Amino acid sequence: MLDLMGEGIRFIHVIFGFAGLAAFWVPIVTRKGGVNHVRFGRIFVWSAYVVLAGAALALGIRFVTLSGQGIGPEDNPGLYAFMIFLAYLTLVTFVTVRHGMTVLRHKRDPAAVGTSINAMLAYAAIVASAALIAYALIVAPPNLILLLALSPIGLGVGTGNLRYMRNPPASPRAWMYEHLGAMIGAGIAFHTAFAVFGSSQLFDIGLEGWLAVIPWIAPAAIGIPATIIWTRHYRRQFGELGDAA
């Protein structure tokens, strides 16, 4: 029963993953705030929520299955570390998407973003990041490099979200820069998943050793600088570049 459910979740995960991956680029290249930007942005967000819910459920089923088979972390530390790592990425991506949409929803009242649930989610990302780092260093699983390479993301997401909640934005367009950063961050997660899982299935690409880390970090290595450049572009366009310095 669990295997059948897992196959169904995997099918839905792949369909909505590709839908979100395609929809992501329409808001990027179309006029901000336009019909297509809004329409495909919603498709991307809801695709992300479906994918993340499916990932959380699939991981839960996997943990239950392994437990039922009597396989614990000591029996397969690499597998458990990878599953914990995927659970961490699922949480951080959810926090990122939700923050980006919350900022947009309250663009005229940034103070409304600072609710207890939003603060709790930001702290959850920070705690998850710190816990993953501790787990990686203590257990030292075979995929230690991967865990350490991406574990700081939660710290950045959580502290960034809290900073926006606690410090009133100086710019009237701060919500736009925050929304832009969050959505590109979610897009990085989608592209990372495709680079790691999708490309290997479609193109039979298999990297071993330290090279296996490249698909995990390449989207972030491209996306983060792109976010900075894009934000500076809009700040310059609105005459706010001096405020960002």
Buried (B, 14 or more C-beta within 10 A) or exposed (E): EEEEEBEEBEEBBBBBBBBBBBBBEBBBEBEEEEEEBBBBBEBBBBBBBBBBBBBBBBBEBBBEEBEEEEEEBEEBBEBBBBBBBBBBBBBBBBBBBBBBBBBBEBBEEBEBBBEEEBBEBBBBBBBBBBBBBEBBEEBEBEBBBBBBBBBEBBBBBBBBBBEBBEEEBEEEBBBBBBBBBBBBBBBBBBBBBBBBBBEBEEEEEEEEEEEBBEBBBBBBEEBBEBBEEBBBEBBEEBEBBEEEE
